[in-house]
Amino acid sequence: MKNFLSIALFILFATSLQAQDKKAKDLLDQVTAKVKSYENIVIDFKYNLNNSKENINQESKGNVVLSGNKYVLNFMGATKMFDGKKTYTIVPEDEEITISKVSDKDENAITPSKMLTFFNSGYKYTWDILQNIKGRKIQYIKLVPISNKDQRKEILLGIDSQTKHIYNLIELGKNGTKTTLTVNSFKFNQPLSKNQFTFTQSKYPNYYINNLD
């Protein structure tokens, strides 16, 4: 009888877990569909990196414009642009520009154009807690990297239950580092300049050009 009860409880638990995973996948699929339906996305965000053991606490703000696989990211005093063919990293402090042909389609490359859909491969995911944040219902999905070589222990992805937009991302590293990215504003289908993703070298006459082609 004890064995029977144990097996029955195990089956019930496994069934419940599968249902949770399906709920998580369904929500992530809705987020992906929403992102792909927009012509462009403009995001202002806040970034925080904390490691109490190392006494590190860094905060910064940034913004990114996304359209397909093209993007312009302004973060920590630098600008990174991908025009669909080349990546341009502009650092005003050093008056230097690095140009490379690194493909945005590289599966191992972490790029802004993947920041809203990165979870579609390489992770196990489960349904997590629901929080009420400033009147918004934020549903968390726990993502655990499949690869043992990944230095991240887990990621908590907060999704606005109403809009299906990502609200925040909390990344916990195996070394104790906690990285949090919070979306302050999320706009879509905005009127953009036709040259939004075009690099114009004449705007930087005194910059050193580091061409890695």
Buried (B, 14 or more C-beta within 10 A) or exposed (E): EEEEEEEEEEEEEEEEEEEBBEBBBEBBEEBBEBBEEBEBBBBBBBBBBBBEEEEEEEEEEBBBBBBEBBBBBBBEEBBBBBBEEBBBBBBEEEEBBBBBEEBBEEEEEEBBBBBBBBBEEEBEBBBBEEEEEEEEEBBBBBBEBEEEEBEBBBBBBBBBEEEBBBBBBBBBBEEEBBBBBBBEEBEBEEEBEEEBBEBEEEEBEEBEEEEEE
